[in-house]
Amino acid sequence: MDCPKCNGAMQEHTATTLQGAVTIDRCTDCGGMWFDNGEAEKLKDDWMSDFLDSGDRSVGKAQNLNTEINCPRCNKQMDTAQDPDH
């Protein structure tokens, strides 16, 4: 799978949480993360979420300006959403 923002290669990372294993995809170029349905919620209250989000904040902010993003799985345009906790 390619990164939906910068088209870099995505690499899978698995974290073991109290709620079970969660596999996320992280871009090897921009450090962005892709969560399938329910994965972000499993990590939200776990200390692992800060550990997994190791990307450069300035790169993330620059990539957030790109709002026309296609899903890397089905290629349909995705809706912009904000995490209400951040």
N, C-alpha and C positions, 0 to 999 in steps of 0.2 A: 504494500500500500504506500502511496506517496502522500506527503504532507498536503493538506488542503489549502494551506496558506502560501508556502514557499516551494512546494513540489519536491522537497528533499525526501530522502528515504526514511521510512518509519521503522523503528526497531521495537520489538515487544519487550516489556518488563513486567515481571510478576511480583506482586507484593502479597505477603501473607498478613491478614488482619484478623481481628477477633470475629469478623463476619465471614471469614473464608478468604480464599485466594482471589486476587483481582489482577487481571492482565490488562495493562494499558499499552498504548502505542506512543512512543516519543520520537520526535523528529531529530535525526542526527545532525541537521543543519541549524535550524532555528531554535530547537529545544522545546517546541510546542508539543502539547500532549493531546491525544485523541482518546475520548472515553466513549465506549459503547453504552447503550441504555443501562442505567443503574450503577455503573462503575464509579462515577464521581461521588454519588451519594454514599457508597460504601466506604470511601476514603475520607469523606468530609470531616468526621469527628475523630479520626484516627491520627496519631502523630506521624504516620507514614506519609501523609499528604504533603507536608512541608519538605520531607526528604526527597520525594519523587519529583517535586517541582523545582528542578535545579537550573532552569533556563535563565538566561540573562534578561532582567526586567526591561531594559531599554529595547532589546530586540522584540520582546513580547508586545510592548506598547506600540512599536512601529508596525508590527504585523497586525495589530488590532485595528489599524486604519483600513485594512483590506476587508470590506464588508460583503463583497460579492464572492462567496465561497461555495464551491460545489462539494457535495459529500464524496469522500474518497471511496465509499463503498458502492453507491448507486448513481453517482454523478448528477443528482438533482441539486438545484440551488437550495442552500440551507437558510433558515431564518436566523437573524441575529438575536441572541439572548444574553442576558447578564445574570451572573450568579447573585442572587439577592443578599448573600452573606459577604460579598466583597465589593 
